[in-house]
Amino acid sequence: MNTNATLRAVLIDDEFMGLNSLHILLDKHCPKVRSVAESRSPIAAIEMIENYCPDIVFLDINMPRMNGFEMLEKLKWRNFDLIFTT
C-alpha cells in the first residue's frame, strides 16, 4: 500500500457525540483517514457503504432498530477494514 494514500472512511454511530468524538480523534491521530460519509442510521449506512466502497468503516454496535452486526449481514460489498466504536 502507498504510505501517502488517504483512506476513505464511513462513520456510523447513532449518537451525535459519538460521531463528533470520532471526527476529533481521527483529525488528531489519523490525518490519512478521510471521512467520505457518515450516518446516524444503520439503514442509511448500508446504502452509503455500497455507494462509497470505503477502505475502512467505523461502526457502533449498539444502535436502535438494527445493531451493527445485523447491518453487516445486510451488506453486499464487504471489502473494507472494520473498527467497532462501541
N, CA, C and O of each residue as an XYZ file, in Angstrom:
344
protein
N       0.834     -1.183      0.000
C       0.000      0.000      0.000
C       0.880      1.247      0.000
O       1.917      1.280      0.662
N       0.478      2.236     -0.718
C       1.180      3.509     -0.758
C       1.027      4.208      0.595
O      -0.094      4.448      1.042
N       2.141      4.534      1.246
C       2.080      5.150      2.569
C       1.560      6.578      2.522
O       1.223      7.138      3.566
N       1.487      7.175      1.354
C       0.939      8.524      1.215
C      -0.553      8.514      0.900
O      -1.175      9.574      0.825
N      -1.121      7.355      0.719
C      -2.523      7.243      0.342
C      -3.442      7.640      1.493
O      -3.143      7.406      2.664
N      -4.548      8.236      1.132
C      -5.580      8.573      2.098
C      -6.598      7.441      2.119
O      -7.022      6.955      1.071
N      -6.985      7.027      3.322
C      -8.009      6.000      3.474
C      -9.377      6.661      3.531
O      -9.592      7.607      4.289
N     -10.294      6.156      2.727
C     -11.660      6.663      2.717
C     -12.462      5.908      3.772
O     -12.459      4.677      3.795
N     -13.149      6.646      4.645
C     -13.863      6.018      5.754
C     -15.336      6.402      5.763
O     -15.720      7.501      5.362
N     -16.147      5.459      6.234
C     -17.552      5.719      6.544
C     -17.691      5.556      8.052
O     -17.238      4.566      8.625
N     -18.327      6.545      8.689
C     -18.516      6.550     10.137
C     -19.986      6.330     10.451
O     -20.856      7.009      9.907
N     -20.258      5.364     11.344
C     -21.641      5.025     11.668
C     -21.802      4.965     13.183
O     -21.184      4.140     13.855
N     -22.640      5.849     13.704
C     -22.951      5.879     15.135
C     -24.278      6.595     15.293
O     -24.479      7.660     14.709
N     -25.181      6.031     16.070
C     -26.497      6.645     16.235
C     -26.464      7.894     17.101
O     -27.438      8.646     17.127
N     -25.369      8.131     17.807
C     -25.268      9.290     18.688
C     -24.373     10.367     18.065
O     -23.266     10.087     17.606
N     -24.880     11.599     18.062
C     -24.129     12.723     17.508
C     -22.771     12.859     18.182
O     -21.760     13.067     17.510
N     -22.743     12.741     19.509
C     -21.481     12.905     20.243
C     -20.470     11.814     19.871
O     -19.266     12.068     19.861
N     -20.946     10.619     19.568
C     -20.045      9.551     19.126
C     -19.380      9.893     17.808
O     -18.175      9.696     17.646
N     -20.161     10.406     16.862
C     -19.596     10.814     15.566
C     -18.647     11.992     15.733
O     -17.574     12.023     15.132
N     -19.044     12.952     16.544
C     -18.206     14.126     16.769
C     -16.874     13.727     17.405
O     -15.820     14.203     16.983
N     -16.915     12.865     18.409
C     -15.681     12.408     19.066
C     -14.779     11.666     18.092
O     -13.560     11.835     18.109
N     -15.381     10.849     17.250
C     -14.601     10.102     16.267
C     -13.914     11.046     15.281
O     -12.752     10.837     14.931
N     -14.622     12.082     14.831
C     -14.005     13.078     13.951
C     -12.804     13.732     14.624
O     -11.753     13.893     14.004
N     -12.957     14.107     15.880
C     -11.868     14.762     16.612
C     -10.659     13.827     16.713
O      -9.525     14.240     16.469
N     -10.909     12.568     17.074
C      -9.811     11.608     17.213
C      -9.116     11.330     15.885
O      -7.889     11.250     15.828
N      -9.892     11.186     14.825
C      -9.300     10.943     13.510
C      -8.473     12.140     13.051
O      -7.366     11.974     12.541
N      -9.007     13.335     13.232
C      -8.262     14.543     12.837
C      -6.943     14.654     13.588
O      -5.922     15.035     13.017
N      -6.974     14.320     14.866
C      -5.786     14.471     15.703
C      -4.751     13.368     15.480
O      -3.551     13.640     15.435
N      -5.217     12.116     15.341
C      -4.300     10.977     15.334
C      -4.169     10.253     13.996
O      -3.237      9.470     13.812
N      -5.073     10.498     13.074
C      -5.079      9.743     11.804
C      -5.296     10.689     10.622
O      -6.351     10.647      9.988
N      -4.332     11.524     10.325
C      -4.531     12.507      9.259
C      -4.728     11.890      7.869
O      -5.196     12.570      6.955
N      -4.381     10.632      7.704
C      -4.550      9.989      6.391
C      -5.885      9.267      6.250
O      -6.123      8.582      5.255
N      -6.757      9.422      7.247
C      -8.109      8.860      7.166
C      -9.067     10.021      6.930
O      -9.110     10.976      7.706
N      -9.836      9.926      5.843
C     -10.782     10.983      5.475
C     -12.192     10.406      5.454
O     -12.457      9.410      4.779
N     -13.080     11.030      6.188
C     -14.473     10.605      6.196
C     -15.136     11.012      4.881
O     -15.160     12.192      4.529
N     -15.673     10.025      4.159
C     -16.391     10.314      2.911
C     -17.893     10.313      3.130
O     -18.650     10.833      2.311
N     -18.325      9.717      4.259
C     -19.753      9.685      4.582
C     -19.903      9.308      6.048
O     -19.049      8.641      6.633
N     -21.012      9.754      6.623
C     -21.325      9.359      7.983
C     -22.832      9.236      8.123
O     -23.602      9.862      7.394
N     -23.228      8.415      9.079
C     -24.648      8.182      9.263
C     -24.958      7.892     10.718
O     -24.172      7.266     11.430
N     -26.112      8.356     11.139
C     -26.632      8.015     12.460
C     -27.660      6.886     12.344
O     -28.219      6.447     13.349
N     -27.903      6.425     11.137
C     -28.867      5.357     10.879
C     -28.171      4.173     10.214
O     -27.564      4.336      9.155
N     -28.247      2.988     10.813
C     -27.635      1.825     10.166
C     -28.291      1.483      8.832
O     -27.636      0.950      7.935
N     -29.558      1.782      8.701
C     -30.263      1.504      7.443
C     -29.698      2.380      6.325
O     -29.426      1.888      5.230
N     -29.521      3.668      6.593
C     -28.932      4.572      5.600
C     -27.472      4.228      5.354
O     -26.975      4.393      4.240
N     -26.783      3.753      6.379
C     -25.360      3.423      6.249
C     -25.115      2.292      5.260
O     -24.078      2.267      4.597
N     -26.039      1.371      5.153
C     -25.892      0.271      4.192
C     -25.720      0.835      2.784
O     -24.812      0.435      2.057
N     -26.585      1.756      2.409
C     -26.507      2.361      1.078
C     -25.208      3.164      0.923
O     -24.589      3.144     -0.141
N     -24.801      3.864      1.975
C     -23.559      4.638      1.909
C     -22.354      3.743      1.665
O     -21.494      4.063      0.845
N     -22.290      2.633      2.371
C     -21.170      1.704      2.199
C     -21.175      1.136      0.785
O     -20.130      1.058      0.139
N     -22.345      0.742      0.310
C     -22.448      0.184     -1.042
C     -22.058      1.227     -2.094
O     -21.445      0.876     -3.102
N     -22.402      2.500     -1.879
C     -22.114      3.553     -2.859
C     -20.667      4.040     -2.809
O     -20.058      4.272     -3.854
N     -20.113      4.196     -1.611
C     -18.777      4.775     -1.461
C     -17.655      3.740     -1.479
O     -16.502      4.093     -1.730
N     -17.963      2.485     -1.220
C     -16.941      1.430     -1.179
C     -15.706      1.897     -0.396
O     -14.612      1.990     -0.953
N     -15.889      2.188      0.894
C     -14.778      2.748      1.672
C     -13.681      1.730      1.939
O     -13.873      0.523      1.794
N     -12.522      2.254      2.334
C     -11.410      1.407      2.747
C     -11.612      0.907      4.179
O     -11.157     -0.176      4.546
N     -12.300      1.720      4.972
C     -12.465      1.420      6.388
C     -13.840      1.901      6.852
O     -14.332      2.936      6.404
N     -14.448      1.137      7.754
C     -15.733      1.509      8.346
C     -15.575      1.525      9.856
O     -15.092      0.564     10.455
N     -15.987      2.625     10.458
C     -16.043      2.745     11.916
C     -17.513      2.548     12.293
O     -18.379      3.309     11.862
N     -17.782      1.525     13.098
C     -19.164      1.102     13.321
C     -19.486      0.935     14.799
O     -18.799      0.216     15.525
N     -20.532      1.607     15.223
C     -21.092      1.408     16.556
C     -21.909      0.115     16.523
O     -22.577     -0.166     15.528
N     -21.863     -0.659     17.580
C     -22.623     -1.906     17.615
C     -24.043     -1.680     18.114
O     -24.998     -2.166     17.509
N     -24.185     -0.955     19.202
C     -25.494     -0.761     19.839
C     -26.205      0.441     19.248
O     -25.913      1.589     19.583
N     -27.160      0.147     18.348
C     -27.958      1.195     17.724
C     -29.410      0.731     17.705
O     -29.676     -0.471     17.688
N     -30.356      1.677     17.708
C     -31.766      1.290     17.671
C     -32.179      0.706     16.318
O     -31.560      1.004     15.296
N     -33.185     -0.095     16.314
C     -33.795     -0.746     15.141
C     -32.918     -1.796     14.488
O     -33.433     -2.812     14.021
N     -31.617     -1.587     14.439
C     -30.714     -2.569     13.828
C     -29.339     -2.369     14.442
O     -28.797     -1.264     14.405
N     -28.767     -3.436     15.009
C     -27.436     -3.269     15.587
C     -26.363     -3.418     14.499
O     -26.666     -3.766     13.357
N     -25.123     -3.153     14.868
C     -24.035     -3.187     13.900
C     -23.846     -4.539     13.234
O     -23.545     -4.609     12.043
N     -24.022     -5.618     13.998
C     -23.869     -6.960     13.420
C     -24.966     -7.252     12.396
O     -24.695     -7.835     11.346
N     -26.192     -6.853     12.694
C     -27.298     -7.037     11.744
C     -27.055     -6.218     10.473
O     -27.343     -6.670      9.365
N     -26.523     -5.009     10.653
C     -26.225     -4.174      9.497
C     -25.176     -4.828      8.599
O     -25.319     -4.845      7.377
N     -24.131     -5.362      9.211
C     -23.071     -6.022      8.442
C     -23.613     -7.202      7.630
O     -23.176     -7.426      6.501
N     -24.548     -7.947      8.187
C     -25.131     -9.098      7.483
C     -25.881     -8.684      6.232
O     -25.999     -9.482      5.302
N     -26.390     -7.462      6.178
C     -27.171     -6.994      5.036
C     -26.311     -6.438      3.897
O     -26.821     -6.184      2.805
N     -25.027     -6.250      4.141
C     -24.152     -5.682      3.113
C     -23.834     -6.683      2.009
O     -23.611     -7.865      2.271
N     -23.818     -6.198      0.781
C     -23.361     -7.000     -0.347
C     -21.869     -6.792     -0.557
O     -21.146     -7.728     -0.898
N     -21.413     -5.563     -0.351
C     -19.998     -5.222     -0.532
C     -19.348     -5.158      0.841
O     -19.763     -4.379      1.699
N     -18.323     -5.986      1.043
C     -17.690     -6.076      2.362
C     -16.171     -5.987      2.290
O     -15.482     -6.471      3.189
N     -15.656     -5.396      1.271
C     -14.204     -5.337      1.091
C     -13.632     -4.092      1.781
O     -13.135     -3.183      1.116
N     -13.705     -4.060      3.096
C     -13.193     -2.941      3.874
C     -12.695     -3.464      5.215
O     -13.076     -4.546      5.662
N     -11.830     -2.663      5.849
C     -11.425     -2.953      7.220
C     -12.499     -2.391      8.139
O     -13.143     -1.394      7.814
N     -12.689     -3.025      9.271
C     -13.777     -2.663     10.181
C     -13.222     -2.396     11.577
O     -12.437     -3.173     12.121
N     -13.660     -1.269     12.136
C     -13.314     -0.952     13.527
C     -14.626     -0.679     14.263
O     -15.396      0.204     13.888
N     -14.859     -1.462     15.321
C     -16.032     -1.239     16.152
C     -15.753     -0.096     17.113
O     -14.695     -0.053     17.742
N     -16.692      0.822     17.229
C     -16.519      2.006     18.073
C     -17.600      2.057     19.139
O     -18.183      3.112     19.386
N     -17.863      0.952     19.754
C     -18.938      0.884     20.728
C     -18.461      1.235     22.125
O     -19.252      1.225     23.069
